[in-house]
Amino acid sequence: MSEPTFRKLLDSVRNDEGHRRNFAQNALIVDVAVALNRALETSGLRQCDLAARLGRSEGFVSQVLSGGANITLKTLGDFAYGLDCIVDVVVRPQTAIVIGNAGNSIQTLWHSTPLEPSEAADTQLALAA
């Protein structure tokens, strides 16, 4: 029996519908938590300040910022409001490659077939040059 490699693990996860769905859910939770943490850092507020603005406990704010809460869109809107921010949502096929973020505009290159991660990285580098 061959030794498992990262590539084999990645392929098995990619080919398993349940794993892909779970990954998509968790990736979104983490992406939102990271974005909210960046906004909090940029705002100069502390977690306790944000909690006070939202009328929520510091524990709840901490849980959301750590990615430990599956928040609703209303809660996301509350956090954006409390941070004096707006939320932009972009939904694109997994085969799309973001090639730039000029100002507030995201440019996307669309592919009809999925790209391997190395192909996607090569395409992004070529387009950035």
Buried (B, 14 or more C-beta within 10 A) or exposed (E): EEEEEEEEEEEEEEEEEEEEEEEEEEEEBEEBBEBBBEBBEEBEBEBEBBBBBBEBEBEBBBBBBEBEBEBEEEBBEBBBEBBEBEBEEEEEEEEBBBBEEEEEEBEEBEBEEEBEEEEBEEBBEEEEE
